[in-house]
Amino acid sequence: MLSLLAVMRDGRGIETATVGREGVVGAMAGLRPYKSFVRVIVQMPTLASKIASQHFRTVVATSEQLRNLCIEYNEVLLSQARVIAACNALHSVEARFCRWLLQSADRANSDTVALTQEFLAEMLGVRRTSVTAVGKTLHDQGVINYSRGVIHILDRHKLEQMSCECYEMLLDQSAMLQSILSQA
């Protein structure tokens, strides 16, 4: 799982989108010379491939299907950024924490995720003390177990209930992407 962060001049960043095994970072480089203004952080170990942008542009130029996928996936990332921006502005830290944890677990394909409180605070754009308080609340309610940077989801159903609607919206977008990719 990769996190795409918008970075402010003072160096602080906040996650605006995530990319898992279903996606790609830098697809727009296939259409034209492109400079990305996001910071990409690897959250979980993964296998990845990379291709030189010039070579990628050459391949994309010969394939309308690949060109369309680049455009479609860019739209997915923009849509994801819109949902996350709205989520950050409208929902409580607790609901956002639950959404983010569910997204991470989905991408890891596991109910155990290695995440430090400091990292979670950066991704959510909140103070570490807020993450600590939410983590304690979820732990006390039997939803998660948290120890030394490892979160175990104990009650996924309750975690989904505590999450905001954005988790479902992002799932719907992911399903749409899978539909697009299966037609390609």
N, C-alpha and C positions, 0 to 999 in steps of 0.2 A: 504494500500500500504506500502510495506517495501522496504527500500533502502539498498542495499548491498554496503558497502564502502571498498575500499582498503585504509589502514591507513599507513602512513609513520612513521618513527621513531620519528619525531618531533610532532606527534599527528595529523597532518593535514590529512584529508581524502578526497576522491573523489568518487562519485558514479560510480559503474561499472555495476550494474544491478538493476532492480526493480522486485518485486514479488507482484502480486495482488491476488485476490481471485482464480485465475486459477492455482496458483503455490504452491510451498513448499520451505521452507528453510531447508537445511540439509538433503536432500534426500540421499546423498551418505552415510550417517550413516547407512542406511539400508543394505549396502553391506559389510561394514567392520567398525571396530572402526575408527573414523574419527574426526579430529580436524580442524575446520574451521578457516581460518585466515582473515575473513572479520568482519567488524562491521555491525550490522544490526540496522537500525533506523526505528521505526514506524513513518510513515508520516501522516497517516490518521487513525482515529478510525476504528477498525474492530473487527470482531469475529474471533478467531483463536483457533486451537486445537494443543495440543502438545502430544507427545508420547515419552517415555523413549527410548533411542537409542537401548538398548539391546532388549527390547520388539519389537521394530520396525524391528531389524535384524531377530528376530525369525519369524515374520510374513512374511517378504520379502523372507526368505529362503524357505518358503512353496509355494510361488507364483511366477512363471516365469513372469506372466503378470505385477505384481507389481515391480519386479526386473527390467524389461525392462523399465517401466515408470520412475524409479529412474535414470536410465542411460540416457534415452531420455531427461528428464527434466534437468539433468546436462548439456547436450549438448546445450539445449536452453539457459541456463544461460551463458555458455561459448560463445555462438554465440552472445548473447546480449552484453556481456562484450567486445567482439571484435568490434562490431558496435559502441559502446559508446566510446571505446578507439580511434577509427578512427575519430569519430565525434569530440571528444575533441581536437585532433591534427589538424584536417583539416578545421573545420568550425568556423565561427564567433560566438562570444558570443551571438549575437542576434538570430541567427538561432538555436543555442543550447538551449537558453532560451525558444524559441517557441516550439521546440521539447519536451523539458522537461515539459512544461506547458500542452501541448496536451496529453502527456502520463499520467500525473497526473489527468487531467480531465477525461480521458478515464477510469482510474482505479476507480475514485470517482463516475463515472457515473453522472457527474454534470459539468456544466460550471462555477461553483463557487468552488474555491479551497482555503483553508486557508494555506498560505505559507508566512513566513517572508522573508524579503530580505536577512537577515543573513543566513537563512537556504538554500535559493536558491543559494547564493554565495558558500556555502560549497558543495552543490551537484554538481555544475558546475565547481568547482575548480577555481573560480575567486574572485576578490575583490568585496566587497559589493557595492562600488561606480559604478562598471560595471553593476551590477544588477539594481541599481537605474537609471542609464542612459538608459538602455534598457527598463525598465519599463516605464519611462517617454516617450520615443519614441513611444512605443506601445500605451500608453494612449493618447498621442497627435494625433495619427493616428486613434483613435477610435476603436482600436482592443481589448483593455482591459480597465477595470476600476480597480484601485488598491487603497485600503484604509485600513489602520490598519491591515495589514497582511492577507487581504482577496482579492483575485484576481477574478474578474468576466470577463469571456470571452464574449465580445460583438460581435465580428466578427470572428467566427471560421474559415470560409473559408479563410479569409485574413491571419489568424494566421497559417493555414496550408501552404499557399503560402510562408510565410516568414520563415517557418521551413526548415531545410535541408532535404535531401533525407533520412536521417536516420530514421525519423519518419515513413515513408512508409515501410522501411526495417524492422523495429521493429513490425509494424502492420502485415506484411507478416509472420514474425516468430510466432507471436501470433496466427495467423490463422492456421499455420502449427501445432502448439501445440494443438489447439482445435481439429484439425483433428485426431491427434494421440490419444488424450484422448477419442474421440468419438468411435474410433475403439477398445479401450481397454475394 
